[in-house]
Amino acid sequence: MKTVKVSLNSIDKVKTFVNDINRFDFDFDLVSGRYVIDAKSIMGIFSLDLSKPIDLNIHAEDEKLEEVLKVLAPYIID
């Protein structure tokens, strides 16, 4: 598992983010405070405070992890 910080501060960003991660078969969790949301759920994402960066837990194997990180690069912040 790898954790990165993502910024989903617009409706369009959330929609494209969900479309991008739904291409993969493994699990993604968004963690905001004490809430853990399935990152493939657009309704779940909109229940979070999107004004701040959110932790994304990626449950992927090593080879696939690089591919996921490339796809998610527009959302990842340092």
FENTAPE-V299903 format. One record per residue. N is the residue number from 1. RES is the residue in one small letter. PSI is psi in degrees with one decimal (NA if undefined). D_CENTER is the distance of its C-alpha to the mean C-alpha in whole Angstrom. Layout:
# FENTAPE-V299903
n->N res->RES psi->PSI d_center->D_CENTER
n->N res->RES psi->PSI d_center->D_CENTER
This chain:
# FENTAPE-V299903
n->1 res->m psi->141.5 d_center->13
n->2 res->k psi->143.0 d_center->11
n->3 res->t psi->130.4 d_center->10
n->4 res->v psi->159.3 d_center->8
n->5 res->k psi->133.7 d_center->8
n->6 res->v psi->154.2 d_center->6
n->7 res->s psi->120.2 d_center->9
n->8 res->l psi->64.5 d_center->8
n->9 res->n psi->16.0 d_center->12
n->10 res->s psi->158.9 d_center->14
n->11 res->i psi->-42.8 d_center->14
n->12 res->d psi->-39.2 d_center->14
n->13 res->k psi->-41.0 d_center->11
n->14 res->v psi->-44.8 d_center->9
n->15 res->k psi->-45.8 d_center->11
n->16 res->t psi->-34.8 d_center->11
n->17 res->f psi->-48.3 d_center->7
n->18 res->v psi->-41.2 d_center->8
n->19 res->n psi->-41.1 d_center->11
n->20 res->d psi->-45.5 d_center->9
n->21 res->i psi->-18.8 d_center->7
n->22 res->n psi->-8.8 d_center->10
n->23 res->r psi->-15.6 d_center->13
n->24 res->f psi->149.5 d_center->12
n->25 res->d psi->-15.7 d_center->14
n->26 res->f psi->177.7 d_center->12
n->27 res->d psi->147.5 d_center->10
n->28 res->f psi->132.7 d_center->6
n->29 res->d psi->136.5 d_center->7
n->30 res->l psi->130.6 d_center->6
n->31 res->v psi->119.5 d_center->9
n->32 res->s psi->105.2 d_center->11
n->33 res->g psi->-122.0 d_center->15
n->34 res->r psi->4.4 d_center->16
n->35 res->y psi->134.0 d_center->14
n->36 res->v psi->121.3 d_center->11
n->37 res->i psi->142.3 d_center->10
n->38 res->d psi->119.0 d_center->9
n->39 res->a psi->-11.4 d_center->5
n->40 res->k psi->-1.0 d_center->8
n->41 res->s psi->108.5 d_center->10
n->42 res->i psi->-36.4 d_center->11
n->43 res->m psi->-38.9 d_center->13
n->44 res->g psi->-41.8 d_center->12
n->45 res->i psi->-41.4 d_center->9
n->46 res->f psi->-10.9 d_center->12
n->47 res->s psi->-6.7 d_center->14
n->48 res->l psi->164.6 d_center->12
n->49 res->d psi->103.2 d_center->14
n->50 res->l psi->3.3 d_center->12
n->51 res->s psi->-15.0 d_center->15
n->52 res->k psi->157.5 d_center->13
n->53 res->p psi->149.2 d_center->10
n->54 res->i psi->143.2 d_center->8
n->55 res->d psi->132.6 d_center->8
n->56 res->l psi->118.5 d_center->5
n->57 res->n psi->122.1 d_center->7
n->58 res->i psi->117.9 d_center->8
n->59 res->h psi->80.5 d_center->11
n->60 res->a psi->158.2 d_center->13
n->61 res->e psi->166.8 d_center->16
n->62 res->d psi->-46.7 d_center->17
n->63 res->e psi->-43.2 d_center->18
n->64 res->k psi->-25.6 d_center->15
n->65 res->l psi->-41.3 d_center->13
n->66 res->e psi->-41.5 d_center->15
n->67 res->e psi->-42.9 d_center->14
n->68 res->v psi->-45.5 d_center->10
n->69 res->l psi->-34.7 d_center->10
n->70 res->k psi->-44.5 d_center->13
n->71 res->v psi->-37.9 d_center->11
n->72 res->l psi->1.1 d_center->8
n->73 res->a psi->-38.6 d_center->11
n->74 res->p psi->-19.8 d_center->11
n->75 res->y psi->-21.5 d_center->8
n->76 res->i psi->135.3 d_center->9
n->77 res->i psi->157.8 d_center->12
n->78 res->d psi->NA d_center->14
